[in-house]
Amino acid sequence: MTLLSRLLPGLLLALLWGAPGLAHAQSTLPSNAPQALQQFDTDLTNATVDLSTLRAGGPSKDGIPSIDDPSFVSVAAARDWIDPKEPVILLEHNGAVRAYPLQILTYHEIVNDEIGGTPVAVTFCPLCYSSIAFERRLDGEPVTFGVSGLLRNSDLVMYDRKTETLWQQFTGEAIVGDRAGEELEIIPSQLISFRQFAENYPDGTVLSRNTGHNRPYGQNPYAGYDDVDQSPFAYDGPTDDRLPPKAKVVAVSLDGTHKAYPHSVTKKQRVLHDAIGGRPLVVFHAPGAVSALDAREIAESKEVGSTGVFDRRVGGRTLTFAYADDGRFEDEETGSVWTVTGRAVEGPLEGTQLDRISHGDYFAFAWFAFRPDAVVYSASSGS
């Protein structure tokens, strides 16, 4: 299934039901707003962005169905249908650990779940390669999120089903509607391979393919999209010449500073030491995971690796790391061995977990579109 074939059903639906409402939409919406906004029962005059930057992506509201009643299986059961190299979103929260395979998220984009007693929305925008988890509460009460069918800077625009406010997935900010100006709390997550998840969390659980929807999970509907020479879909925002638009970056926001660590650097060096706002951090890049958006069969896609970003202070000491082998890392101070998840598995610090720093593996164009003041890490200067 190609990107176009995936979008066609939504386009046909728009033609079938959208036309009768156009006159009403034109009389109630600002002239620069996409007509698809008529689907949302919220204050469309309350916006923090220029409504002309919103674009209809093809499918209408909920045309891409979120998963609202997720079920989970054991690691052993998931081995029957997921390749060891396939990417999953790791979420470890309040003692609970779950994996959300991108082979499922690519078709649904949002999973409304609860983990460790916290209601969460686990999200993935294929067009930006952005996987982000949020706490899904408004006024202290859980809400569910759906896929609006709108894009901004090629990024998923979500909506909450309580107020129908529109939220930008990339930033977690409410951009149009009753709650415009508010911001969701991000919960740190990580993209790693299923094998890495299974080895580090053998008792963890995995989002099941039993979603209530018939989709060809394991196949990539965006075949060839993860190509650095291909232009982003539905993107007409600002350009930045520092990196190719579809180059991948490890993106970090910390203490008001936004920084991009190009995959071309992290993949080669495997370990980067840096500091943001006086906080020493380490960036790991281990082999073992493939892209979800390359080959038609995800298991056959190109190697892109897994990344992790952590505070490198443990017990009053600031650790220095080096790449060992087999996707593992070793600190010079104690000789302990660490995995890409930031957990020590051998040596004096065995069992220690480095503090996670929220990060993402995104296409550069999206990071620069939403964080135009972002600094790009330079391998030559080491900062």
C-alpha positions as a Markdown table, in Angstrom:
| # | Residue | x | y | z |
|---|---|---|---|---|
| 1 | Met | 0.0 | 0.0 | 0.0 |
| 2 | Thr | 1.5 | 3.3 | -1.0 |
| 3 | Leu | 1.1 | 6.7 | 0.7 |
| 4 | Leu | -1.3 | 7.8 | -2.0 |
| 5 | Ser | -3.5 | 4.7 | -1.7 |
| 6 | Arg | -3.6 | 5.1 | 2.1 |
| 7 | Leu | -4.8 | 8.7 | 1.7 |
| 8 | Leu | -7.4 | 8.0 | -1.1 |
| 9 | Pro | -10.2 | 6.7 | 1.2 |
| 10 | Gly | -10.0 | 9.8 | 3.2 |
| 11 | Leu | -10.1 | 12.0 | 0.1 |
| 12 | Leu | -13.1 | 10.2 | -1.2 |
| 13 | Leu | -14.9 | 10.6 | 2.1 |
| 14 | Ala | -14.1 | 14.3 | 2.1 |
| 15 | Leu | -15.7 | 14.6 | -1.4 |
| 16 | Leu | -18.8 | 12.6 | -0.3 |
| 17 | Trp | -19.6 | 14.3 | 2.9 |
| 18 | Gly | -17.7 | 17.5 | 2.9 |
| 19 | Ala | -19.4 | 19.4 | 0.1 |
| 20 | Pro | -22.8 | 20.1 | 1.8 |
| 21 | Gly | -21.1 | 21.8 | 4.7 |
| 22 | Leu | -18.9 | 24.2 | 2.7 |
| 23 | Ala | -21.3 | 27.1 | 2.7 |
| 24 | His | -21.7 | 26.9 | 6.5 |
| 25 | Ala | -17.9 | 26.5 | 6.9 |
| 26 | Gln | -17.1 | 29.5 | 4.8 |
| 27 | Ser | -19.5 | 31.6 | 6.9 |
| 28 | Thr | -18.1 | 30.6 | 10.3 |
| 29 | Leu | -14.4 | 30.0 | 9.7 |
| 30 | Pro | -11.7 | 32.6 | 9.1 |
| 31 | Ser | -11.0 | 32.9 | 5.4 |
| 32 | Asn | -7.5 | 31.5 | 5.8 |
| 33 | Ala | -8.6 | 28.4 | 7.6 |
| 34 | Pro | -8.9 | 24.9 | 6.0 |
| 35 | Gln | -12.5 | 23.8 | 5.6 |
| 36 | Ala | -11.8 | 20.6 | 7.5 |
| 37 | Leu | -11.8 | 22.7 | 10.7 |
| 38 | Gln | -15.7 | 22.6 | 10.5 |
| 39 | Gln | -15.6 | 19.1 | 12.0 |
| 40 | Phe | -14.5 | 20.3 | 15.4 |
| 41 | Asp | -16.9 | 21.7 | 18.0 |
| 42 | Thr | -14.5 | 24.1 | 19.8 |
| 43 | Asp | -13.7 | 27.8 | 19.7 |
| 44 | Leu | -11.9 | 28.1 | 16.4 |
| 45 | Thr | -11.3 | 31.8 | 16.9 |
| 46 | Asn | -9.0 | 31.0 | 19.9 |
| 47 | Ala | -5.7 | 30.1 | 18.2 |
| 48 | Thr | -2.0 | 30.4 | 18.9 |
| 49 | Val | -1.0 | 29.8 | 15.3 |
| 50 | Asp | -1.9 | 31.1 | 11.9 |
| 51 | Leu | -4.8 | 28.9 | 10.7 |
| 52 | Ser | -3.4 | 29.0 | 7.2 |
| 53 | Thr | -0.5 | 26.8 | 8.3 |
| 54 | Leu | -3.0 | 23.9 | 8.9 |
| 55 | Arg | -3.5 | 21.6 | 6.0 |
| 56 | Ala | -5.9 | 18.7 | 5.4 |
| 57 | Gly | -3.8 | 15.6 | 5.2 |
| 58 | Gly | -6.3 | 13.4 | 3.3 |
| 59 | Pro | -8.2 | 11.3 | 5.9 |
| 60 | Ser | -10.9 | 13.2 | 7.8 |
| 61 | Lys | -11.4 | 13.4 | 11.6 |
| 62 | Asp | -10.7 | 9.9 | 13.0 |
| 63 | Gly | -10.2 | 8.6 | 9.5 |
| 64 | Ile | -7.0 | 7.2 | 11.0 |
| 65 | Pro | -8.4 | 5.4 | 14.1 |
| 66 | Ser | -6.7 | 5.8 | 17.4 |
| 67 | Ile | -6.4 | 2.7 | 19.7 |
| 68 | Asp | -8.6 | 3.4 | 22.7 |
| 69 | Asp | -8.8 | 0.0 | 24.3 |
| 70 | Pro | -5.4 | -1.5 | 23.9 |
| 71 | Ser | -4.5 | -5.0 | 24.8 |
| 72 | Phe | -1.0 | -6.4 | 25.5 |
| 73 | Val | 0.8 | -9.7 | 25.1 |
| 74 | Ser | 4.0 | -11.1 | 26.5 |
| 75 | Val | 7.4 | -10.8 | 24.9 |
| 76 | Ala | 7.3 | -14.5 | 24.1 |
| 77 | Ala | 4.0 | -14.2 | 22.3 |
| 78 | Ala | 5.1 | -11.1 | 20.4 |
| 79 | Arg | 8.0 | -13.0 | 18.9 |
| 80 | Asp | 5.5 | -14.8 | 16.7 |
| 81 | Trp | 4.8 | -11.7 | 14.6 |
| 82 | Ile | 7.5 | -9.1 | 15.2 |
| 83 | Asp | 11.0 | -9.2 | 13.8 |
| 84 | Pro | 13.9 | -8.7 | 16.4 |
| 85 | Lys | 15.1 | -5.6 | 14.5 |
| 86 | Glu | 11.8 | -3.8 | 14.3 |
| 87 | Pro | 11.5 | -0.5 | 16.2 |
| 88 | Val | 9.3 | -0.2 | 19.2 |
| 89 | Ile | 8.5 | 2.7 | 21.5 |
| 90 | Leu | 9.8 | 1.9 | 25.0 |
| 91 | Leu | 7.8 | 3.4 | 27.8 |
| 92 | Glu | 9.0 | 2.8 | 31.4 |
| 93 | His | 6.9 | 4.6 | 34.0 |
| 94 | Asn | 6.1 | 4.1 | 37.7 |
| 95 | Gly | 7.6 | 0.5 | 37.6 |
| 96 | Ala | 5.6 | -0.6 | 34.5 |
| 97 | Val | 7.3 | -1.3 | 31.1 |
| 98 | Arg | 5.6 | -1.5 | 27.7 |
| 99 | Ala | 6.6 | -1.7 | 24.1 |
| 100 | Tyr | 4.5 | -0.1 | 21.3 |
| 101 | Pro | 5.6 | -1.5 | 17.9 |
| 102 | Leu | 5.8 | 1.1 | 15.1 |
| 103 | Gln | 4.3 | -1.5 | 12.8 |
| 104 | Ile | 1.1 | -0.9 | 14.6 |
| 105 | Leu | 1.5 | 2.8 | 15.5 |
| 106 | Thr | 2.1 | 3.7 | 11.8 |
| 107 | Tyr | -1.6 | 2.8 | 11.1 |
| 108 | His | -3.1 | 4.4 | 14.2 |
| 109 | Glu | -0.7 | 7.2 | 15.3 |
| 110 | Ile | -2.3 | 7.4 | 18.8 |
| 111 | Val | -2.7 | 4.8 | 21.6 |
| 112 | Asn | -4.7 | 5.9 | 24.5 |
| 113 | Asp | -3.4 | 3.8 | 27.4 |
| 114 | Glu | -2.7 | 3.8 | 31.1 |
| 115 | Ile | 0.7 | 2.8 | 32.5 |
| 116 | Gly | 1.8 | 2.7 | 36.1 |
| 117 | Gly | -1.5 | 4.4 | 37.1 |
| 118 | Thr | -1.0 | 7.3 | 34.7 |
| 119 | Pro | -3.2 | 7.9 | 31.6 |
| 120 | Val | -1.0 | 8.3 | 28.6 |
| 121 | Ala | -1.2 | 9.0 | 24.9 |
| 122 | Val | 1.5 | 7.2 | 23.0 |
| 123 | Thr | 1.9 | 8.9 | 19.6 |
| 124 | Phe | 3.8 | 8.5 | 16.4 |
| 125 | Cys | 3.7 | 10.8 | 13.3 |
| 126 | Pro | 5.2 | 8.9 | 10.4 |
| 127 | Leu | 5.7 | 12.0 | 8.3 |
| 128 | Cys | 8.1 | 13.5 | 10.9 |
| 129 | Tyr | 9.2 | 10.2 | 12.4 |
| 130 | Ser | 8.3 | 11.6 | 15.8 |
| 131 | Ser | 7.3 | 9.3 | 18.6 |
| 132 | Ile | 6.2 | 11.1 | 21.8 |
| 133 | Ala | 4.3 | 10.1 | 24.9 |
| 134 | Phe | 2.1 | 12.4 | 26.8 |
| 135 | Glu | 0.1 | 12.4 | 30.1 |
| 136 | Arg | -3.5 | 12.6 | 28.8 |
| 137 | Arg | -5.2 | 14.6 | 31.6 |
| 138 | Leu | -7.2 | 17.9 | 31.4 |
| 139 | Asp | -8.3 | 19.5 | 34.7 |
| 140 | Gly | -7.0 | 16.4 | 36.4 |
| 141 | Glu | -9.3 | 14.1 | 34.5 |
| 142 | Pro | -8.3 | 11.5 | 31.8 |
| 143 | Val | -9.2 | 12.3 | 28.3 |
| 144 | Thr | -8.7 | 10.5 | 25.0 |
| 145 | Phe | -7.0 | 11.9 | 21.9 |
| 146 | Gly | -7.9 | 11.3 | 18.3 |
| 147 | Val | -6.3 | 11.9 | 14.9 |
| 148 | Ser | -7.7 | 15.2 | 13.5 |
| 149 | Gly | -6.8 | 14.6 | 9.8 |
| 150 | Leu | -5.0 | 17.9 | 9.8 |
| 151 | Leu | -1.3 | 18.5 | 9.5 |
| 152 | Arg | 0.9 | 21.5 | 10.4 |
| 153 | Asn | 4.5 | 21.5 | 9.2 |
| 154 | Ser | 3.7 | 17.9 | 8.1 |
| 155 | Asp | 3.2 | 16.9 | 11.7 |
| 156 | Leu | 0.2 | 15.2 | 13.2 |
| 157 | Val | -2.4 | 17.4 | 14.8 |
| 158 | Met | -4.3 | 15.6 | 17.5 |
| 159 | Tyr | -7.6 | 16.6 | 19.1 |
| 160 | Asp | -9.0 | 15.8 | 22.6 |
| 161 | Arg | -12.4 | 14.3 | 22.8 |
| 162 | Lys | -13.5 | 16.4 | 25.7 |
| 163 | Thr | -13.2 | 19.9 | 24.3 |
| 164 | Glu | -12.2 | 19.0 | 20.6 |
| 165 | Thr | -9.2 | 21.4 | 21.0 |
| 166 | Leu | -6.5 | 20.8 | 18.4 |
| 167 | Trp | -3.0 | 19.8 | 19.8 |
| 168 | Gln | 0.3 | 19.8 | 18.0 |
| 169 | Gln | 1.9 | 16.4 | 18.4 |
| 170 | Phe | 5.5 | 17.6 | 18.0 |
| 171 | Thr | 5.3 | 20.0 | 20.9 |
| 172 | Gly | 2.3 | 18.9 | 22.9 |
| 173 | Glu | 0.8 | 22.4 | 22.7 |
| 174 | Ala | -2.8 | 23.2 | 22.2 |
| 175 | Ile | -3.0 | 25.4 | 19.1 |
| 176 | Val | -6.7 | 25.9 | 18.2 |
| 177 | Gly | -9.8 | 25.7 | 20.4 |
| 178 | Asp | -11.0 | 26.1 | 23.9 |
| 179 | Arg | -7.6 | 25.0 | 25.5 |
| 180 | Ala | -5.3 | 26.9 | 23.1 |
| 181 | Gly | -2.1 | 27.9 | 24.8 |
| 182 | Glu | -2.0 | 24.9 | 27.2 |
| 183 | Glu | 0.7 | 22.2 | 27.0 |
| 184 | Leu | 0.7 | 18.5 | 27.7 |
| 185 | Glu | 3.3 | 16.9 | 29.9 |
| 186 | Ile | 5.7 | 14.8 | 28.0 |
| 187 | Ile | 6.7 | 11.4 | 29.5 |
| 188 | Pro | 10.2 | 10.3 | 28.4 |
| 189 | Ser | 10.2 | 7.4 | 25.9 |
| 190 | Gln | 12.7 | 5.8 | 23.6 |
| 191 | Leu | 12.8 | 4.1 | 20.2 |
| 192 | Ile | 14.7 | 0.8 | 20.4 |
| 193 | Ser | 14.6 | -2.6 | 18.6 |
| 194 | Phe | 12.2 | -5.3 | 19.8 |
| 195 | Arg | 15.3 | -7.5 | 20.5 |
| 196 | Gln | 16.7 | -4.7 | 22.8 |
| 197 | Phe | 13.4 | -4.5 | 24.6 |
| 198 | Ala | 13.1 | -8.2 | 25.0 |
| 199 | Glu | 16.7 | -8.5 | 26.4 |
| 200 | Asn | 16.3 | -5.6 | 28.8 |
| 201 | Tyr | 12.7 | -6.2 | 29.9 |
| 202 | Pro | 11.8 | -9.9 | 29.4 |
| 203 | Asp | 8.8 | -9.4 | 31.7 |
| 204 | Gly | 7.5 | -6.3 | 29.9 |
| 205 | Thr | 4.4 | -6.4 | 27.7 |
| 206 | Val | 3.9 | -5.5 | 24.1 |
| 207 | Leu | 1.0 | -3.8 | 22.4 |
| 208 | Ser | -1.1 | -6.5 | 20.7 |
| 209 | Arg | -2.1 | -6.6 | 17.1 |
| 210 | Asn | -5.6 | -7.3 | 18.4 |
| 211 | Thr | -6.7 | -3.7 | 17.8 |
| 212 | Gly | -10.2 | -4.2 | 16.5 |
| 213 | His | -9.0 | -3.0 | 13.1 |
| 214 | Asn | -7.9 | -5.0 | 10.0 |
| 215 | Arg | -4.6 | -3.6 | 9.0 |
| 216 | Pro | -1.5 | -5.2 | 7.3 |
| 217 | Tyr | 0.7 | -4.8 | 10.4 |
| 218 | Gly | 4.3 | -5.4 | 9.5 |
| 219 | Gln | 4.0 | -3.7 | 6.1 |
| 220 | Asn | 5.1 | -0.1 | 5.7 |
| 221 | Pro | 2.4 | 2.0 | 3.9 |
| 222 | Tyr | 5.1 | 4.7 | 3.4 |
| 223 | Ala | 7.6 | 2.6 | 1.5 |
| 224 | Gly | 10.7 | 4.6 | 0.6 |
| 225 | Tyr | 9.7 | 7.6 | 2.7 |
| 226 | Asp | 12.8 | 7.3 | 4.9 |
| 227 | Asp | 15.0 | 8.6 | 2.1 |
| 228 | Val | 17.2 | 11.6 | 2.8 |
| 229 | Asp | 16.9 | 12.7 | -0.8 |
| 230 | Gln | 13.1 | 12.7 | -0.8 |
| 231 | Ser | 11.1 | 15.8 | 0.1 |
| 232 | Pro | 8.7 | 15.8 | 3.1 |
| 233 | Phe | 5.0 | 15.3 | 2.3 |
| 234 | Ala | 2.7 | 18.3 | 2.8 |
| 235 | Tyr | 5.5 | 20.5 | 4.0 |
| 236 | Asp | 5.8 | 24.1 | 2.8 |
| 237 | Gly | 7.3 | 25.6 | 6.0 |
| 238 | Pro | 10.7 | 27.2 | 6.5 |
| 239 | Thr | 13.8 | 25.6 | 5.3 |
| 240 | Asp | 17.1 | 25.2 | 7.1 |
| 241 | Asp | 20.4 | 24.6 | 5.2 |
| 242 | Arg | 22.3 | 23.1 | 8.1 |
| 243 | Leu | 21.0 | 19.6 | 7.4 |
| 244 | Pro | 19.1 | 17.9 | 4.6 |
| 245 | Pro | 15.3 | 18.0 | 5.5 |
| 246 | Lys | 15.0 | 14.2 | 5.8 |
| 247 | Ala | 18.3 | 13.7 | 7.8 |
| 248 | Lys | 17.6 | 12.1 | 11.2 |
| 249 | Val | 18.6 | 13.9 | 14.4 |
| 250 | Val | 18.6 | 13.0 | 18.1 |
| 251 | Ala | 16.6 | 16.0 | 19.4 |
| 252 | Val | 16.9 | 17.3 | 23.0 |
| 253 | Ser | 15.1 | 20.2 | 24.7 |
| 254 | Leu | 16.5 | 21.0 | 28.1 |
| 255 | Asp | 16.5 | 24.1 | 30.3 |
| 256 | Gly | 15.2 | 26.2 | 27.4 |
| 257 | Thr | 17.9 | 25.0 | 25.0 |
| 258 | His | 17.0 | 23.0 | 21.9 |
| 259 | Lys | 19.7 | 20.9 | 20.3 |
| 260 | Ala | 20.1 | 18.5 | 17.4 |
| 261 | Tyr | 22.7 | 15.7 | 17.3 |
| 262 | Pro | 22.8 | 14.4 | 13.7 |
| 263 | His | 22.5 | 10.7 | 13.2 |
| 264 | Ser | 25.4 | 11.0 | 10.8 |
| 265 | Val | 27.6 | 11.9 | 13.8 |
| 266 | Thr | 26.0 | 9.8 | 16.6 |
| 267 | Lys | 25.9 | 6.6 | 14.4 |
| 268 | Lys | 29.6 | 6.9 | 13.6 |
| 269 | Gln | 30.8 | 7.9 | 17.1 |
| 270 | Arg | 28.3 | 5.8 | 19.1 |
| 271 | Val | 28.9 | 7.9 | 22.2 |
| 272 | Leu | 28.7 | 11.7 | 22.6 |
| 273 | His | 29.3 | 13.6 | 25.8 |
| 274 | Asp | 27.8 | 17.0 | 26.2 |
| 275 | Ala | 26.2 | 19.4 | 28.7 |
| 276 | Ile | 23.1 | 21.6 | 28.4 |
| 277 | Gly | 22.4 | 24.2 | 31.0 |
| 278 | Gly | 25.2 | 22.7 | 33.2 |
| 279 | Arg | 23.6 | 19.3 | 33.1 |
| 280 | Pro | 26.1 | 16.6 | 31.8 |
| 281 | Leu | 24.5 | 14.2 | 29.4 |
| 282 | Val | 25.5 | 11.3 | 27.2 |
| 283 | Val | 24.0 | 10.3 | 23.9 |
| 284 | Phe | 24.2 | 6.6 | 23.0 |
| 285 | His | 23.6 | 5.2 | 19.5 |
| 286 | Ala | 23.6 | 1.4 | 19.3 |
| 287 | Pro | 23.1 | -0.8 | 16.2 |
| 288 | Gly | 20.3 | -3.2 | 16.0 |
| 289 | Ala | 17.1 | -1.4 | 14.9 |
| 290 | Val | 15.8 | -0.8 | 11.4 |
| 291 | Ser | 13.6 | 2.1 | 10.1 |
| 292 | Ala | 9.9 | 1.7 | 10.1 |
| 293 | Leu | 9.5 | 3.8 | 6.9 |
| 294 | Asp | 12.0 | 2.3 | 4.4 |
| 295 | Ala | 11.2 | -1.1 | 2.8 |
| 296 | Arg | 7.7 | -2.3 | 2.2 |
| 297 | Glu | 8.3 | -5.1 | 4.7 |
| 298 | Ile | 9.6 | -3.3 | 7.8 |
| 299 | Ala | 11.8 | -6.3 | 8.8 |
| 300 | Glu | 13.7 | -5.8 | 5.5 |
| 301 | Ser | 14.4 | -2.1 | 6.1 |
| 302 | Lys | 17.7 | -0.4 | 6.4 |
| 303 | Glu | 19.6 | -0.3 | 9.7 |
| 304 | Val | 19.2 | 3.0 | 11.6 |
| 305 | Gly | 20.1 | 2.0 | 15.1 |
| 306 | Ser | 18.6 | 3.0 | 18.5 |
| 307 | Thr | 19.5 | 6.0 | 20.6 |
| 308 | Gly | 19.2 | 7.0 | 24.2 |
| 309 | Val | 20.0 | 10.3 | 26.1 |
| 310 | Phe | 20.8 | 10.2 | 29.8 |
| 311 | Asp | 22.1 | 12.3 | 32.6 |
| 312 | Arg | 25.6 | 10.8 | 33.2 |
| 313 | Arg | 25.8 | 11.5 | 36.9 |
| 314 | Val | 25.5 | 8.6 | 39.3 |
| 315 | Gly | 26.1 | 8.8 | 43.1 |
| 316 | Gly | 27.9 | 12.1 | 42.9 |
| 317 | Arg | 30.2 | 11.1 | 40.1 |
| 318 | Thr | 30.0 | 12.1 | 36.4 |
| 319 | Leu | 30.7 | 9.1 | 34.3 |
| 320 | Thr | 32.6 | 8.9 | 31.0 |
| 321 | Phe | 31.4 | 6.3 | 28.5 |
| 322 | Ala | 32.9 | 4.4 | 25.6 |
| 323 | Tyr | 31.4 | 2.0 | 23.1 |
| 324 | Ala | 32.3 | -1.6 | 23.9 |
| 325 | Asp | 30.7 | -4.0 | 21.5 |
| 326 | Asp | 27.4 | -5.8 | 20.7 |
| 327 | Gly | 25.5 | -2.6 | 21.3 |
| 328 | Arg | 26.8 | -2.0 | 24.8 |
| 329 | Phe | 28.7 | 0.7 | 26.5 |
| 330 | Glu | 31.2 | 0.8 | 29.4 |
| 331 | Asp | 32.0 | 3.6 | 31.8 |
| 332 | Glu | 35.7 | 4.4 | 32.5 |
| 333 | Glu | 35.2 | 5.1 | 36.2 |
| 334 | Thr | 33.9 | 1.7 | 37.3 |
| 335 | Gly | 34.1 | -0.6 | 34.2 |
| 336 | Ser | 30.3 | -1.2 | 34.4 |
| 337 | Val | 28.6 | -2.3 | 31.2 |
| 338 | Trp | 25.5 | -0.5 | 30.1 |
| 339 | Thr | 22.8 | -1.0 | 27.4 |
| 340 | Val | 21.2 | 1.6 | 25.2 |
| 341 | Thr | 18.4 | 1.8 | 27.6 |
| 342 | Gly | 20.7 | 3.4 | 30.2 |
| 343 | Arg | 20.8 | 0.4 | 32.5 |
| 344 | Ala | 23.9 | -1.2 | 33.9 |
| 345 | Val | 23.9 | -4.9 | 33.4 |
| 346 | Glu | 27.4 | -5.9 | 34.5 |
| 347 | Gly | 30.0 | -4.5 | 37.0 |
| 348 | Pro | 29.9 | -2.6 | 40.2 |
| 349 | Leu | 26.9 | -0.5 | 39.2 |
| 350 | Glu | 24.8 | -3.4 | 37.9 |
| 351 | Gly | 21.1 | -2.6 | 38.3 |
| 352 | Thr | 21.6 | 1.1 | 38.2 |
| 353 | Gln | 19.4 | 3.1 | 35.8 |
| 354 | Leu | 20.6 | 6.4 | 34.4 |
| 355 | Asp | 18.1 | 9.2 | 34.6 |
| 356 | Arg | 16.4 | 9.5 | 31.2 |
| 357 | Ile | 16.4 | 12.8 | 29.3 |
| 358 | Ser | 13.4 | 13.2 | 27.0 |
| 359 | His | 14.5 | 13.1 | 23.4 |
| 360 | Gly | 13.4 | 12.0 | 20.0 |
| 361 | Asp | 14.7 | 10.7 | 16.7 |
| 362 | Tyr | 13.2 | 13.0 | 14.2 |
| 363 | Phe | 13.5 | 14.2 | 10.6 |
| 364 | Ala | 15.6 | 17.4 | 10.7 |
| 365 | Phe | 13.0 | 19.5 | 8.8 |
| 366 | Ala | 10.4 | 19.0 | 11.6 |
| 367 | Trp | 12.8 | 19.8 | 14.4 |
| 368 | Phe | 13.9 | 23.0 | 12.7 |
| 369 | Ala | 10.3 | 23.9 | 11.8 |
| 370 | Phe | 9.2 | 23.8 | 15.4 |
| 371 | Arg | 12.5 | 24.7 | 17.1 |
| 372 | Pro | 14.1 | 27.2 | 14.6 |
| 373 | Asp | 16.5 | 28.3 | 17.3 |
| 374 | Ala | 17.9 | 24.8 | 17.8 |
| 375 | Val | 21.7 | 24.4 | 18.0 |
| 376 | Val | 23.3 | 21.7 | 15.9 |
| 377 | Tyr | 26.0 | 19.6 | 17.6 |
| 378 | Ser | 29.3 | 19.9 | 15.8 |
| 379 | Ala | 31.6 | 16.8 | 15.7 |
| 380 | Ser | 34.6 | 19.0 | 15.1 |
| 381 | Ser | 34.1 | 21.2 | 18.1 |
| 382 | Gly | 32.5 | 18.5 | 20.3 |
| 383 | Ser | 29.6 | 20.8 | 21.2 |
